[in-house]
């Protein structure tokens, strides 16, 4: 694993990696980058990273897992999605930290006090979607959530189906920490294409099996990664310590159906 601990230095390498990866693919669509902030309905300032090819291009909204942040969790994932021709909005949810490479969660860092639980972060997702709408991103929007971010993304997909096109939920949380916003009841009301992905190891839990059964009942796609770890990290070879090409194949086949 990368041992860089300085967030500023690490972010420099993150941008450099994005540039190098893009340069290696002659078909890559070049994206403009900027750090953004926006306000939630309960007056929280949310920080994010926006990569724009153009506003008529399909945009993927990335929501990280617990203890993490957008730059850390999605460091190697964002360049691949940019190479596929998607806009990206990756935000730091109000519940998170410095997991993955030592990057900090800017939204959390900006809070004077933080007693928020996982379910309290739902307005952050709503506000991210509304940011794109208010800034005239007119094309399709795909939700991508990890762990508790995946659970909240499923809720958003249920409540805002008119504004989104599809959703990927990686290891969406089912434990007591999300009891007030448990994703399973929302599965039956999702009307857009959806896929829930988990590593094989998580399917040893009854809660995961039950979730997949509910998903299949309501015609949502499921995928079990033979080689994988929790959440979106199943797409990062150095975290899985095995080949992740099949996981990426499933993901790319799903999202590319909605690319403009």
C-alpha positions as CSV (number, residue, x, y, z in Angstrom):
1,X,0.0,0.0,0.0
2,X,1.1,3.5,-0.7
3,X,2.7,5.0,2.5
4,X,2.3,8.7,1.6
5,X,0.8,10.4,4.6
6,X,0.9,14.0,3.7
7,X,-2.5,14.8,2.2
8,X,-1.3,17.7,0.0
9,X,1.6,15.6,-1.4
10,X,-0.6,12.6,-1.8
11,X,-3.2,14.6,-3.7
12,X,-0.5,15.9,-6.0
13,X,0.3,12.3,-6.9
14,X,-3.4,11.6,-7.3
15,X,-3.7,14.3,-9.9
16,X,-0.5,13.1,-11.5
17,X,-1.8,9.5,-11.7
18,X,-5.0,10.8,-13.3
19,X,-2.9,12.7,-15.9
20,X,-0.6,9.8,-16.7
21,X,-3.4,7.3,-16.9
22,X,-5.3,9.5,-19.3
23,X,-2.2,10.1,-21.5
24,X,-1.8,6.4,-21.9
25,X,-5.2,6.0,-23.5
26,X,-5.5,7.9,-26.8
27,X,-9.3,7.7,-26.6
28,X,-9.4,9.3,-23.2
29,X,-11.8,12.3,-22.8
30,X,-9.9,15.1,-21.0
31,X,-11.8,16.4,-18.0
32,X,-11.5,19.7,-16.3
33,X,-11.0,19.4,-12.5
34,X,-12.0,21.6,-9.6
35,X,-12.6,21.3,-5.9
36,X,-16.2,22.3,-5.0
37,X,-18.3,22.9,-2.0
38,X,-22.0,23.1,-1.6
39,X,-24.5,23.4,1.3
40,X,-26.9,20.7,2.5
41,X,-30.5,21.4,3.6
42,X,-29.2,21.4,7.2
43,X,-26.4,23.8,6.5
44,X,-23.4,21.5,6.3
45,X,-20.7,22.5,3.9
46,X,-19.8,19.4,1.8
47,X,-16.5,19.2,-0.1
48,X,-16.0,17.4,-3.3
49,X,-14.0,16.9,-6.4
50,X,-15.7,17.5,-9.8
51,X,-14.2,16.2,-13.1
52,X,-16.1,17.5,-16.1
53,X,-15.7,16.4,-19.7
54,X,-18.8,18.4,-20.6
55,X,-22.2,18.9,-19.0
56,X,-24.0,16.7,-21.5
57,X,-21.8,13.7,-20.6
58,X,-23.1,11.1,-18.1
59,X,-21.9,11.8,-14.6
60,X,-21.1,9.3,-11.9
61,X,-21.6,10.4,-8.2
62,X,-19.2,8.6,-5.9
63,X,-20.0,8.1,-2.2
64,X,-17.3,6.6,0.0
65,X,-17.5,4.1,2.9
66,X,-17.3,4.6,6.6
67,X,-14.0,6.1,8.0
68,X,-13.0,7.2,4.5
69,X,-13.0,10.1,2.1
70,X,-13.4,10.5,-1.6
71,X,-9.8,11.0,-2.6
72,X,-8.5,8.1,-0.6
73,X,-11.0,5.4,-1.4
74,X,-11.4,6.3,-5.1
75,X,-7.8,7.2,-5.9
76,X,-7.3,4.5,-8.5
77,X,-10.9,4.2,-9.5
78,X,-11.5,7.8,-10.7
79,X,-8.9,7.6,-13.5
80,X,-10.4,4.5,-14.9
81,X,-13.9,6.0,-14.9
82,X,-12.5,9.1,-16.6
83,X,-10.9,7.0,-19.3
84,X,-14.3,5.4,-19.9
85,X,-15.7,8.9,-20.7
86,X,-17.7,9.8,-17.6
87,X,-17.9,13.0,-15.6
88,X,-17.2,12.4,-11.9
89,X,-18.4,14.0,-8.7
90,X,-16.8,12.5,-5.6
91,X,-17.7,14.0,-2.2
92,X,-16.5,13.7,1.4
93,X,-19.5,12.7,3.4
94,X,-20.0,14.2,6.9
95,X,-19.1,10.8,8.4
96,X,-15.7,9.6,7.5
97,X,-12.0,9.9,8.2
98,X,-8.5,9.2,6.8
99,X,-8.8,5.6,5.7
100,X,-6.8,4.8,2.6
101,X,-3.5,6.5,2.1
102,X,-3.9,9.1,4.9
103,X,-6.1,11.6,3.0
104,X,-8.3,13.6,5.3
105,X,-12.1,14.0,5.0
106,X,-12.5,17.7,4.2
107,X,-16.2,17.9,5.2
108,X,-15.5,16.3,8.6
109,X,-12.4,18.6,9.1
110,X,-14.6,21.6,8.6
111,X,-17.2,20.7,11.2
112,X,-16.9,22.4,14.6
113,X,-18.3,19.3,16.2
114,X,-19.3,16.0,14.8
115,X,-21.8,13.7,16.5
116,X,-23.2,12.5,13.2
117,X,-24.1,8.9,12.5
118,X,-24.2,7.1,9.2
119,X,-27.9,7.8,8.6
120,X,-27.4,11.6,9.2
121,X,-25.3,11.8,6.1
122,X,-28.2,11.3,3.7
123,X,-28.7,15.0,3.0
124,X,-25.1,15.1,1.7
125,X,-26.1,12.8,-1.1
126,X,-29.3,14.7,-1.9
127,X,-27.3,17.9,-2.0
128,X,-24.7,16.4,-4.4
129,X,-27.4,15.4,-6.8
130,X,-29.0,18.8,-6.6
131,X,-25.7,20.5,-7.2
132,X,-25.4,18.8,-10.5
133,X,-29.0,19.7,-11.4
134,X,-28.6,23.3,-10.4
135,X,-25.4,23.6,-12.4
136,X,-27.0,22.4,-15.6
137,X,-25.5,18.9,-15.8
138,X,-28.3,17.8,-18.1
139,X,-27.3,14.2,-18.9
140,X,-27.7,10.9,-17.1
141,X,-26.6,10.5,-13.5
142,X,-25.3,7.2,-12.0
143,X,-25.1,6.7,-8.3
144,X,-22.1,4.7,-6.9
145,X,-22.0,4.0,-3.2
146,X,-19.7,2.0,-0.9
147,X,-20.8,0.4,2.4
148,X,-22.9,3.0,4.3
149,X,-22.5,5.2,1.2
150,X,-24.1,2.4,-0.8
151,X,-26.9,2.0,1.7
152,X,-27.7,5.8,1.5
153,X,-27.4,5.7,-2.3
154,X,-30.1,3.0,-2.5
155,X,-32.3,5.3,-0.5
156,X,-31.6,8.2,-2.9
157,X,-32.3,5.9,-5.9
158,X,-35.7,5.1,-4.4
159,X,-36.6,8.7,-3.5
160,X,-35.2,10.5,-6.6
161,X,-35.6,8.0,-9.4
162,X,-36.8,10.8,-11.8
163,X,-33.4,12.4,-11.4
164,X,-31.0,9.4,-11.8
165,X,-30.4,6.8,-14.4
166,X,-28.8,3.8,-12.5
167,X,-27.1,2.8,-9.3
168,X,-24.2,0.6,-8.1
169,X,-24.1,-0.3,-4.4
170,X,-20.9,-2.0,-3.2
171,X,-21.4,-3.9,0.0
172,X,-24.3,-1.7,1.2
173,X,-24.5,-1.7,5.0
174,X,-27.1,-3.8,6.7
175,X,-26.0,-3.7,10.4
176,X,-27.2,-1.8,13.5
177,X,-25.3,1.3,12.5
178,X,-27.9,1.9,9.7
179,X,-30.9,0.6,11.4
180,X,-32.7,4.0,11.0
181,X,-31.9,4.0,7.3
182,X,-31.7,0.3,6.4
183,X,-31.4,-0.1,2.6
184,X,-33.5,-3.2,2.3
185,X,-37.0,-1.5,2.4
186,X,-35.9,0.8,-0.4
187,X,-35.0,-2.1,-2.7
188,X,-38.6,-2.8,-3.5
189,X,-39.3,0.8,-4.7
190,X,-36.2,1.3,-6.9
191,X,-37.3,1.7,-10.5
192,X,-34.0,2.4,-12.2
193,X,-31.4,-0.3,-13.2
194,X,-29.4,-1.3,-10.1
195,X,-26.6,-3.7,-9.2
196,X,-25.5,-4.7,-5.7
197,X,-22.0,-6.1,-5.5
198,X,-20.3,-8.0,-2.7
199,X,-17.1,-10.1,-2.2
200,X,-17.7,-13.8,-1.7
201,X,-16.6,-13.6,1.9
202,X,-19.5,-11.3,2.8
203,X,-22.0,-13.9,1.5
204,X,-21.3,-16.0,4.5
205,X,-23.4,-13.6,6.5
206,X,-27.2,-14.2,6.7
207,X,-27.8,-10.4,6.3
208,X,-26.0,-10.4,2.9
209,X,-27.9,-13.4,1.7
210,X,-31.2,-11.9,2.7
211,X,-30.4,-8.7,0.9
212,X,-29.5,-10.5,-2.3
213,X,-32.8,-12.4,-2.1
214,X,-34.8,-9.2,-1.7
215,X,-32.8,-7.6,-4.6
216,X,-33.5,-10.6,-6.9
217,X,-37.2,-10.5,-6.0
218,X,-37.5,-7.0,-7.3
219,X,-35.3,-7.6,-10.4
220,X,-32.2,-5.9,-9.2
221,X,-28.9,-7.3,-10.5
222,X,-26.5,-8.8,-8.0
223,X,-22.8,-9.8,-8.3
224,X,-20.5,-11.9,-6.0
225,X,-16.8,-11.2,-6.5
226,X,-14.7,-14.4,-6.2
227,X,-11.7,-12.2,-5.5
228,X,-12.8,-9.1,-3.6
229,X,-12.8,-7.1,-0.3
230,X,-15.3,-4.8,1.2
231,X,-17.1,-2.2,-0.9
232,X,-15.5,-0.4,-3.9
233,X,-12.1,-1.7,-2.8
234,X,-13.0,-4.9,-4.6
235,X,-11.9,-3.0,-7.7
236,X,-8.4,-2.2,-6.4
237,X,-5.9,-4.9,-7.0
238,X,-3.5,-3.9,-4.2
239,X,-6.3,-4.1,-1.6
240,X,-7.7,-7.4,-2.9
241,X,-4.2,-8.8,-3.5
242,X,-5.6,-10.7,-6.5
243,X,-6.9,-10.2,-10.0
244,X,-9.8,-7.8,-10.1
245,X,-10.3,-7.8,-13.9
246,X,-13.6,-9.7,-13.7
247,X,-15.0,-7.3,-11.1
248,X,-14.1,-4.4,-13.4
249,X,-15.7,-6.2,-16.4
250,X,-19.0,-6.5,-14.6
251,X,-18.9,-2.8,-13.5
252,X,-17.9,-1.5,-16.9
253,X,-20.6,-3.5,-18.7
254,X,-23.2,-2.1,-16.3
255,X,-22.2,1.6,-16.4
256,X,-21.3,1.7,-20.1
257,X,-25.0,1.0,-21.0
258,X,-25.8,4.5,-19.7
259,X,-22.9,6.4,-21.3
260,X,-23.8,9.3,-23.6
